[in-house]
Amino acid sequence: MGWLGNGFDAAQQWLFESLLQPVMFAIGLGNQLENGYEAAGWVLVGLLQLVVIAAVIGPLQHWRPVEAVTDRATIRTDILYTLIHRLGLFRLGLFLAVDPLMDSIFGALRVAGISTFQLDGLWPGFTDVPWVSLLLYLVVFDFVDYWIHRGQHHFEWWWRLHSLHHAQRQMTMWSDNRNHLLDDVLRDTILVVVAQLIGVAPGQFIAIVAITQLSESFQHANVRLWFGRWGERLWISPRFHRMHHSIGIGHETVQPLSEEAAAAQGARYRVVLGGHNFGVLLPWWDMLMRTANFELRFDPTGVRDQVEPGPDGRLRDYGRGFWSQQWQGVLRLLGKA
């Protein structure tokens, strides 16, 4: 671990001094060098992730694909989303728009005598080992991510944004970052606030995000793979997560109606927002909350209103390219699409 850490630090230092620092001085950001050094870490992690995605997950997709690739244009759009997020462009936007607000809020809290705490400091000695502390924070963030994901599927306004992620009918290893930017801002803001509140060090936060993102890229891969009866209950597999993206399964819940309601509506049940398999890394939360589906199935992915006409007799348009997808998301949020 020490050797890997030292190697990463050396590469981050080189990237910062050779590329980012000269650019920052040239554009008048010499007072932001500390943030620039942190940004170099994000860029380096993103580059490493892209190498793993292409060199490891890619061959797995060719080895045992769930379905044939028939729409390469939509996959190219997903690749653009991945590059924007993994190479730090989205995080740059957060730095410019969200971070100053977060700094001012937490600065005001400290002035008022309200300080954050170190979660791993609650168990002196036990979490002094870096990887133990990292695992603790990884589990905590995964628990938070589970509830964020439940919120994305529970609140109608949030689902109008998040549904873009589910609208990919050709799911691949590039599909993880296919999100509406407003959806990403909401999720990342919550995670940053949690990180500040429980005292996660910047290096640990980068590691947690990197592990999570890389695992999610694997989960979205077009690969017919599962981890067996026990492995499925330890870490989320591509099969487990594909079920979450399956039409009529992943984003919907069937609720039985009372006899009176069934008689009035002429149906025995209704379909509402909900679904299964909301976990990001660990299936434990789905198991505890009874939202897990461990069926060994590989169903078509997408959203029901893409394949079944709505009340107006039309299929919903989620857009083809990056900008059209973002614009359609805004229209859905406003109730215009």
C-alpha positions in Angstrom: 0.0 0.0 0.0 2.8 2.4 0.8 4.5 1.7 -2.5 1.3 2.4 -4.4 0.7 5.5 -2.4 4.1 6.9 -3.1 3.9 6.1 -6.8 0.5 7.9 -7.0 1.9 10.9 -5.1 4.9 11.2 -7.4 2.7 11.0 -10.5 0.3 13.6 -9.1 3.2 15.9 -8.3 4.5 15.5 -11.9 1.1 16.1 -13.5 0.5 19.2 -11.3 4.0 20.8 -11.8 4.3 19.9 -15.5 0.8 20.7 -16.8 -1.7 22.3 -14.3 0.5 24.7 -12.5 1.8 26.6 -15.6 -1.8 26.8 -16.9 -3.1 28.2 -13.6 -0.4 30.8 -13.5 -1.1 31.7 -17.1 -4.8 32.3 -16.5 -4.4 34.1 -13.2 -5.3 31.3 -10.8 -2.0 31.3 -8.9 -3.8 31.8 -5.6 -5.6 28.4 -6.2 -2.6 26.1 -6.4 -3.7 23.9 -3.5 -7.0 23.2 -5.3 -5.0 22.7 -8.5 -2.9 20.0 -6.8 -6.1 18.2 -5.6 -7.5 18.5 -9.2 -4.3 16.8 -10.5 -5.2 13.8 -8.2 -8.7 13.6 -9.7 -7.4 13.7 -13.3 -4.8 11.0 -12.5 -7.5 8.8 -10.9 -9.7 9.3 -14.0 -6.9 8.4 -16.4 -6.2 5.2 -14.4 -9.9 4.3 -14.4 -10.1 4.8 -18.2 -7.2 2.4 -18.6 -8.9 -0.2 -16.5 -12.2 0.2 -18.2 -10.7 -0.2 -21.7 -8.1 -2.9 -20.8 -10.1 -5.1 -18.3 -13.8 -4.5 -18.5 -13.8 -4.1 -22.3 -12.5 -7.6 -23.0 -15.1 -9.0 -20.6 -17.9 -7.4 -22.6 -16.5 -9.1 -25.8 -16.2 -12.4 -23.9 -19.7 -12.8 -22.7 -22.0 -10.0 -23.9 -25.6 -10.0 -22.7 -26.8 -8.6 -26.0 -25.4 -7.5 -29.4 -24.4 -3.9 -29.9 -26.8 -2.4 -32.4 -26.7 1.3 -31.5 -23.1 2.6 -31.3 -24.1 6.3 -31.5 -25.8 6.2 -28.1 -22.7 4.4 -26.7 -20.5 7.2 -28.1 -22.6 9.7 -26.2 -22.1 7.6 -23.0 -18.3 7.8 -23.6 -18.6 11.6 -23.7 -20.3 11.5 -20.3 -17.6 9.3 -18.9 -14.8 11.6 -20.2 -16.5 14.7 -18.7 -16.8 13.1 -15.3 -13.6 11.0 -15.1 -11.2 13.6 -16.4 -12.4 16.3 -13.9 -14.5 18.6 -16.1 -17.7 18.0 -14.0 -15.7 18.4 -10.8 -14.3 21.7 -12.1 -17.8 22.9 -12.5 -18.6 21.9 -8.9 -15.4 23.7 -7.8 -16.5 26.9 -9.4 -20.2 26.7 -8.5 -20.7 24.7 -5.4 -17.4 24.5 -3.4 -17.3 28.3 -2.5 -20.8 28.0 -1.1 -19.9 24.9 0.9 -16.7 26.6 2.2 -18.6 29.6 3.4 -21.3 27.5 5.1 -18.9 25.3 7.0 -16.7 28.3 7.8 -19.6 30.1 9.3 -20.4 27.0 11.4 -16.8 26.9 12.7 -17.0 30.5 13.7 -20.2 29.8 15.5 -18.4 27.1 17.5 -20.0 24.1 15.6 -17.3 21.9 14.3 -17.3 18.6 12.4 -15.8 15.4 13.8 -13.6 12.5 12.7 -15.8 9.4 12.4 -12.9 7.1 12.5 -11.7 8.9 15.7 -14.6 7.3 17.6 -12.6 4.0 17.7 -9.1 5.0 18.8 -6.5 2.4 17.7 -8.9 0.3 15.6 -9.0 2.8 12.7 -5.3 4.0 13.0 -4.5 1.6 10.1 -5.3 3.6 6.9 -7.1 0.9 5.0 -9.4 0.1 8.0 -10.4 3.8 8.1 -10.9 3.8 4.4 -13.2 0.7 4.6 -15.2 2.3 7.4 -15.8 5.4 5.3 -16.5 3.3 2.2 -19.4 1.5 4.0 -20.8 4.8 5.4 -20.8 6.4 2.0 -22.4 3.4 0.4 -25.2 3.6 2.9 -25.7 7.2 2.1 -25.6 6.4 -1.6 -28.3 3.8 -1.2 -30.7 6.3 0.3 -29.8 8.9 -2.4 -30.6 6.3 -5.0 -33.9 5.5 -3.3 -34.7 9.2 -3.3 -34.0 9.4 -7.1 -36.6 6.7 -7.6 -39.1 7.9 -4.9 -39.6 11.6 -5.6 -41.3 12.3 -8.9 -39.3 15.5 -9.6 -36.0 13.7 -9.0 -37.0 10.8 -11.1 -37.7 13.1 -14.0 -33.9 13.9 -14.0 -32.6 10.4 -13.0 -34.7 8.7 -15.6 -32.1 9.7 -18.2 -29.7 7.3 -16.6 -32.2 4.5 -17.0 -33.2 5.4 -20.6 -30.1 3.7 -22.0 -31.4 0.7 -24.0 -27.8 -0.3 -24.9 -26.2 -0.5 -21.5 -22.4 -0.9 -21.4 -19.3 -0.1 -19.3 -19.6 3.5 -20.4 -23.2 4.0 -19.0 -22.4 4.8 -15.4 -22.0 8.5 -15.9 -24.9 9.0 -18.3 -26.8 11.3 -15.9 -28.4 14.7 -16.1 -26.0 17.2 -14.8 -28.5 18.6 -12.3 -28.9 15.1 -10.9 -25.2 14.8 -10.5 -24.9 18.1 -8.8 -27.6 17.1 -6.2 -25.9 13.7 -5.5 -22.4 15.1 -5.3 -23.4 18.0 -3.1 -25.0 15.6 -0.6 -21.8 13.5 -0.6 -19.5 16.5 -0.2 -21.6 17.7 2.8 -21.5 14.2 4.4 -17.7 14.1 3.8 -17.3 17.5 5.5 -19.5 16.4 8.5 -17.7 13.2 9.3 -14.2 14.4 8.6 -13.1 12.5 5.5 -9.6 13.5 4.4 -9.3 14.7 0.8 -7.2 11.7 -0.2 -9.6 9.2 1.3 -12.5 11.0 -0.4 -10.8 10.6 -3.8 -10.1 6.9 -3.1 -13.7 6.3 -2.1 -15.0 8.0 -5.3 -12.5 6.1 -7.5 -13.4 2.7 -6.0 -17.1 3.5 -6.4 -16.9 4.7 -9.9 -14.8 1.8 -11.2 -17.1 -0.7 -9.6 -20.1 1.0 -11.1 -18.5 0.9 -14.6 -18.1 -2.8 -14.2 -21.7 -3.2 -12.9 -23.1 -1.4 -16.0 -21.0 -3.6 -18.4 -22.7 -5.5 -21.2 -21.5 -8.8 -19.7 -23.4 -11.9 -18.7 -21.8 -12.4 -15.3 -22.8 -13.0 -11.7 -20.9 -13.8 -8.6 -22.7 -17.0 -7.4 -25.2 -17.4 -4.5 -22.9 -16.0 -1.8 -20.8 -13.6 -3.9 -24.0 -11.8 -5.0 -24.6 -11.0 -1.4 -21.2 -9.6 -0.8 -20.7 -7.2 -3.7 -23.0 -6.0 -6.5 -22.5 -7.8 -9.8 -23.4 -6.8 -13.4 -26.4 -9.1 -13.1 -27.6 -7.6 -9.9 -27.4 -4.0 -11.3 -28.8 -4.9 -14.7 -32.0 -6.0 -12.9 -32.2 -2.4 -11.5 -32.1 -1.1 -15.1 -34.6 -3.7 -16.4 -37.8 -2.4 -17.9 -40.7 -2.7 -15.5 -38.6 -4.1 -12.7 -35.8 -1.8 -11.7 -37.8 1.5 -11.5 -41.3 0.3 -10.7 -43.1 -1.3 -7.8 -46.4 -3.1 -8.0 -48.8 -2.3 -5.1 -51.9 -4.4 -4.5 -55.1 -2.4 -4.1 -57.8 -2.8 -1.5 -61.0 -4.5 -2.6 -62.8 -1.1 -2.7 -60.1 0.6 -4.8 -59.8 -2.4 -7.1 -63.5 -2.3 -7.8 -63.5 1.4 -8.4 -60.4 1.3 -10.7 -61.1 -2.0 -12.4 -57.6 -3.3 -11.5 -56.1 -5.3 -8.7 -52.9 -3.4 -8.5 -51.2 -0.2 -9.5 -47.6 0.5 -10.6 -45.8 3.3 -8.8 -42.2 4.6 -8.7 -39.9 2.3 -6.7 -38.1 -0.8 -7.9 -35.3 -3.0 -6.8 -31.5 -3.2 -6.3 -30.7 0.4 -5.4 -27.3 -0.5 -3.8 -24.2 1.1 -5.3 -21.4 -1.2 -4.0 -22.9 -3.5 -1.4 -26.2 -5.4 -1.7 -26.6 -5.4 2.1 -28.8 -2.3 2.2 -31.2 -3.8 -0.3 -31.3 -7.0 1.7 -32.0 -5.1 4.9 -34.7 -2.9 3.3 -36.2 -5.8 1.3 -35.5 -4.2 -2.1 -33.1 -6.9 -3.3 -33.9 -9.1 -6.3 -31.5 -12.0 -6.8 -33.2 -13.6 -9.7 -30.7 -14.9 -12.3 -32.1 -12.9 -15.2 -30.8 -10.6 -17.9 -33.7 -8.5 -19.1 -33.8 -5.6 -21.7 -33.0 -2.3 -20.1 -34.7 1.1 -20.4 -37.8 2.9 -19.1 -41.4 1.7 -19.7 -42.5 4.9 -21.4 -39.9 4.4 -24.1 -41.6 1.2 -25.3 -45.2 1.8 -24.2 -47.1 4.9 -25.4 -48.3 7.3 -22.7 -51.8 8.8 -22.4 -51.1 11.0 -25.4 -50.3 8.0 -27.5 -46.6 8.9 -27.9 -43.4 7.4 -26.6 -41.3 9.6 -24.4 -38.2 11.2 -26.1 -35.1 11.1 -23.9 -32.8 12.6 -26.5 -30.0 11.2 -28.6 -27.0 13.4 -28.1 -25.6 15.0 -24.9 -27.2 18.4 -25.2 -30.6 17.1 -26.4 -30.6 14.7 -23.4 -29.8 17.5 -21.0 -32.5 19.7 -22.5 -35.2 17.0 -22.5 -34.3 16.5 -18.8 -35.0 20.1 -18.0 -38.3 19.9 -19.9 -39.3 16.8 -17.9 -38.5 18.6 -14.7 -40.7 21.5 -15.7 -43.5 19.1 -16.8 -43.1 20.1 -20.4 -42.1 16.7 -21.8 
